[in-house]
Amino acid sequence: MGVLRIGPFDAERSWRPPDLARLPAVSDRQGDRVVAALDESLSVLCEPDDRFVVSAPLPTAFVDLMARAGFTAGHLVLPDLVDADLLASGPAPTRWSKVRAVVSGMELAPYAMLRSTATLRDVLGLTGSTPPYATVVDVNSKCWSNEVVRRHGWFGAGEVAQDAAGLRRLVAALGEAEAVVKDPYGVAGRGSLVVTSSRVLDSIVKTVEAQVAKGAYVELIVQPRYRRRLDFSAQWEIRPDGSAESSGLVQTDNRDFVYAGTRPAGAELVQRLDRIGYHEIAATVVSELGDAGYHGPVCIDGMVLEDGTVIPVLEVNARTSMGMIGMALQARATSAGLQAVLRHLPARIGEESSFDRLAQELDRLDLAFDGSGPGILLVTAGTLIVPRGRLCLALFVEWAGDEAGLLRNVVAAAERVGIRIYGNLTTRKASA
């Protein structure tokens, strides 16, 4: 019957307890809109008989580019499908009956488990097992994974501050080293702050104390700011019976705590991780997730430092991940004898029609990936939002050295249609 895939990508926001104190942050509605549109990248996980849910109709050019690359799943435009209250309110409305007629019997594969997921499965007649929602909330906290790291004595554990005084004490204990303060449910650069001065720490403490005075509780993770060489992640799938399977390992590119890309793990990285028994470490984390009652996709993030030290478990994401999307792209690349590199590039967007114009430009230059030779695949359309968005693309190349040239070509093409890429475009080769 196929699989029904659905987001959203900002699951951490829904998992976060309402009375948990927050770090200081600037509201970014534009950034929220970009994150919401990342759901479109789920299309590369789909087989032809699958369907994936989007919140708005996709541009014809996007559907055509995906089909040319070999991704032909159908789309369902349902902006409020994850509203559990709406789904569960009395007899199913006519619109849900119509949706049920299309998807009943399909297996539900959410990007992440939400409070509404089990209701969604039942109302629409979908198949598939879902773990308890409370378990999902628990294991996705960075405090949970940090405790696993501490219990097993692996390098890289942080300390958890449970009040403002404890936060000051833990930061001071790091001495001259810069501290990173993390929200347990922070993601994609939101919820991680580097303490570069006493003024920054004072600001954090003041914000936390104000929330505590209103009844909030505190859980903040404090770690030194590591000098990283590269990041990596392991992808696993835990079955409902507790058995698990490794899906693979990828190298990730993060810029100031923000996800920027995924590429195949190089031989040097794999060998380095083999030397420390990394597979067994990851399997231990997965086993603990299973013991806690979780099943589903898992991403375990780690880091290699400049001196070669490995932090095997930096955090755990009990959900689908960009690493899995990168692996799906690599599977398509492998069938064509190529390598796939997923890149997320911050961009200034000049016009609403920028995606269509960029797609036309790639066609004109014969740069669009056609499923066989080198080329470029735009994996989202809705992230190109005026005036500031994200260009999400996959570079399909024969050799790693070809990546920089292809990236320059797409950046030049984007600028010709009013999409200006900014930030560091340096490519990071798979290494360790």
N, C-alpha and C positions, 0 to 999 in steps of 0.2 A: 504493500500500500504506500510505501514511501515515508518520508520524514517531514514533519512540520517544524521549521526552525523559526525562532522568535527571539528578539532582544528582551529588555534593553541593555545597553552597554554601561549604564550608570547604576548598576545593581547595588553598589556599596552605599549609595545614598539611602536606599530603602532599608538596608540591613542595619543602618546606624541607629542605636537606641536614642530616642528623642531627648533623654535627660543626660546624655553623655556630653561633657564639656568639649567645646570646639576650639581649635587654634584660630588665631586671627587670620582672616581671609578677606579678599576683595570679591564681591559678587561679580560673576562673569556670565551674564545671560547669553552672550554670543558664543562663548566657549561651550555652554550647556547645549546650545543648538547644534554645534559641531559634533559633540559627543553623541547626541541622539541620532544623528545621521550615520554614524559609524555602523549601525545595524545593517546597512546595505552591503557591507563586506561579508556578511554571512552567506551571500550567494555563492562564494567560492567553495563552501563546505557542502553544497548541495549536489545530489545526483539528479538526472533528468526527471525522475518521478517525484522528487521532493517539491515542497513549497516553502517559501519563506515570507514572513510577514513584514511589511513596511508601513510606515505611518503616512506616506504620501506617494502618489503615482511616480514611478521612475521615468526619467527621460528616455525616449525611444532610442537615442544614441547610446545610452548606457546599456540597455538591454541588447542592442545590436553588437556592441563591443564584447560583452560577456559571451554572447552566443558564438561569435567568431573565435573566441578563445576556448570554447568547449564547455561553458557553463550555461545550462539552458533551463534551470529550474523555473517553475511558475511563481508568480508573485501574488500576494493577497494584501490589498490596501485596507488596513484596519487600524486606525489611529488609537483606538481605546481598548484594544483587545486584552491588555494586561490589567484592566480595571476589575478587580475581584468583586467589589460591591455591585457593580453593574451586571456582571456575569451571574452572580448568585441571587439577584433580586427577583424572586417569584418565577413564574413561567418564562422560559427563554423567549425574548422578543423575536419578531419575525427575522430580523437581520441575523441573529445568532442561529436560527433554524436554517437559514440559507447557507451560512458558513459551515454548520455541522454537516449539511448534505454534501459539501465539497471535501471536507477533511476527516470525517468520521472514519475510524479505523487506522488512521496514520499514527505514527509514533511521534510523540512530542519530544523535541530536543531544544530546550530553552538555552539561550546564552548563559543564563544564570537562573537559579531557583529563587523565585519571589514568593511572597505571601499568596499571591493569586494563582500560582502555577498549578497546584493540584485542582483548584476549582476550574481553571481553564481546561485542563485535561478532561474532567468529568462532564462539564457542560457541553463540550464539543465532541464527546465520544472518542477521544484520543486514547492511545495505548501508551504504556511506559510507566515505570515506577518512579516516584519522587521521594527523596529523603525528607525527614521531618524538617519543617521550616526553622524551628529553634536550633536544630543542629547546624543547619547551613549558616545561620547568623553567628553561631559560636565559633565554628572552625574558620570562618573568613576573617575573624579579628586577628590583627597582627599580634595581639597578646597571646592568642592560642598557639600560633606557630612559634613565637618567641619562647614560650614555655617548653615546647617540644625540643627546641634547640638547646635550651639550658639543661633540661633533664638528661639529654644524651651527651652533653659536654662538647658539642661541636663549636667550632670557632665562629664568632660573629653575633652572639646573643647580646641583646640590649638589656636595659634595666627599665622597669615600669614605675613611673611616678604616679602616685595615687592622691596627691594633693600638691598645691603650689609650692609649699616648702620643700617637698620631696623633689620637685622639678628643679629647683635652685640647687639643691644638694647634689643631684646626679650630674647636672651640667658642670658644677664646680669640680666634681671628682675627676673629670676628664682633663683638668689642668689646661695646658696651652692648646690642646687639640680642639678644633671646631666641633660643636655638637650638632647633631640632627635630631629634631624632635618630631615624632611621627604620631599622627592620629591613627587609632586602630583600624579605621575604615577609610583612610585616605587612599586616593588612587590618582594616577596620571598627573602627578605634580601637585594635586590638591591634597593638603593635609600633611605636608612635610616642610619643615622650616629649618634653615641653617642658622644657628646662633653665632653670629659673627661679632657681636659686641654685647656689653652689659645692657646697652639701651634696647637691643632686640629682645634679650631675655626679660627685661623689665616689662616690655610691651606684652609679651606672651603671658607672663605671670599676672599682670593686671587684667587681661582679658579672661583668663581662667578664674581668677578670684571673683570677678563680677558674676560669672555664671554659677559658681559654687554658692554665692550669696542668695541665688534664686532657686537653689535646690538641685543643681547639677552635680554629678559625680565625675571624678577624674581618672582617666587611664591614658597616659601618654608614654610612648616608648622613647627612650633616650639612647642614642648610639653615637660613637665618634663618626665624623665624616671621613669615610675611607677614600684613599687614593686609588681609584679603580682603573684597571686596564680594560676590562670588558665585562659585560653582563651575559648571562645565559639563563635558559629555562628548560626544565624537563616537563614533558607532557605525559599524563597518565589518564587512564580510564578505569574507574572502580565500578564493578558490576554490583547489582543488588545483592548477590550472594556473598559479597565480600572479596571475591577474587579480583585481581587487578592486572592490567597489562600496560607496559610502557609504550607510548606512541612515538617517542623520539626526543631528540635534544636539538635546540636551536641556540644560536647566538643572537642576543638582542642589543639594540642600540638605544640608549637612554640619554637624553640631554637635560641636565638639571632636573632630574626625577621625572621627566616627561618622556613617554614612549615615542621613539623616532623610527624604529624599523626592526626587521627580523631577517636573518640570513641563515643558511645552513651552517651547522657547527663544523669547524675545520678539524683536520686530523690532530693538530697539536693540542687543541682544547680537549678533544675526546681522550687523548692519551694522558693528559694531565689529570683529568677527572678519574680515569681508570686507576691511576696510581694511588689515589686516596680512597678507593672503594666507593666512588660516588653512587653507583647504581644501588648498592646496598643501603646507603644513607637515604636516597630518595624512596626506596621500597619501604624503609622503616616509617617514613612520614606517611606514605600512602596507607600502610597498615594501621597507623594510629588514626587516620581519618576514617577508615573502615570500622575500627573499633568504636569510634565516636558515633557511628550511625550514618555517616555520609556515603553516598554513592553518586557517581557521575564524573564529569571531566574535572581534571586537576592540573594546575600549572604551578610548578615549584621554581621560584626565582633564586638564582645564586649569582656570585660575583667572583671574578679573579682580580686581585689587587696588583698594583704596579710591581711589587716585589715577588709576585708569583703565588702568594698565599691565596687559598681558596676559601670563600665563605659559601658552604654548600647549600645552606638554606637561609635566604634573606627574608623571604616571606612566602606564604602559600595562598594561592587563589583557587578556591574550590568552585570553579566555573570554567566556561570556555575562555580562551585567551587569544591574543593576537599571535602568539606562538603557534597555536593550532591552525589559524588562518594562513600563516606563513608556510606551515608544513603542507597544507592543501595545495598551495600555489607551487611548492617544490615538487609535489607529486605530479602535477601537470607538466612542470618543466622537465622532470626526469623522463617522462614519456616521449619528449621531443629531443632528448639528449642535451638539455640546457640546465642552467641554474637559475633560481628565482630569488630575488631580493625584494622584500617588502619595505617601502619607505613612506613615512608620513612627514610631509614638509609644510611648515607654517607658511601661509600665503596671504597677501593683500589682494582682494578681489575687486575688480573694477566694475563689472556688469553682471546682472542676474543671469544672463545667457552664457556665462563664461564656460560652463561645462560643454555645451553643444559646440561652441566655437573651438575649444581645445580638441574635442573629438574630431572635428573636421580637419583641424590642422595636422593632427597625427596621421589621419588618412592621407592627406595631401603629401606628407613627407614619407609615407610608407613606413611609419614607425609603430603602428598598432600591432600588437601581438595577435597572430592568427592561428596559434596552436601548434605551429611547426618551427618556424625560425625565430631568431632574436626579435625582441620588440617590447612594447610598453602596454600594460593593461591598467586602466583607471579602475580601481576597485570600489570607489564610491563616487557619487555625483553630488549628493546633498551637503557634503562638507565644504563645498565651494560657495560659501555664503558671503555676500557683500556686508561689510567691507573687509572682514577678516575671517579666514577659514583655514582649511587644511587640504593640501593636495595629497591624496592617498593613491599610491600606484605601486605596481610590481614591475621590476626590471627583469626581463628574461634574457640571459646572456649565455654565450658559449663558454667564456672564461671569466674568472673573477676580475681580471684586468680590463675587461670591456665595460664594466659597470660605470666607471667615471665618465667615459665618453657618451654613453647612452643617457646618463643623467644630465649631462650638459645639454644634450639635444632637446630633452623634454623641458628643461628649464627655459631654454631659449624659445621653444614653441609656446610655452605658457605665457612668457612675457609679451609675445606678439599679440596675444588675445586678451591682454589686460590682467593676467595673473602674475603677480610679482612675488617670487620666492624670497624669503629672508632667513637669516640665521646661518648656522654652520652647515655647509653641504658636504663636508669632508666625508668620504666613504671609509668605513672601517672594515678591513679585510678580516675574514674568519681566521683567528689566531688565538694564542693564549700566552 
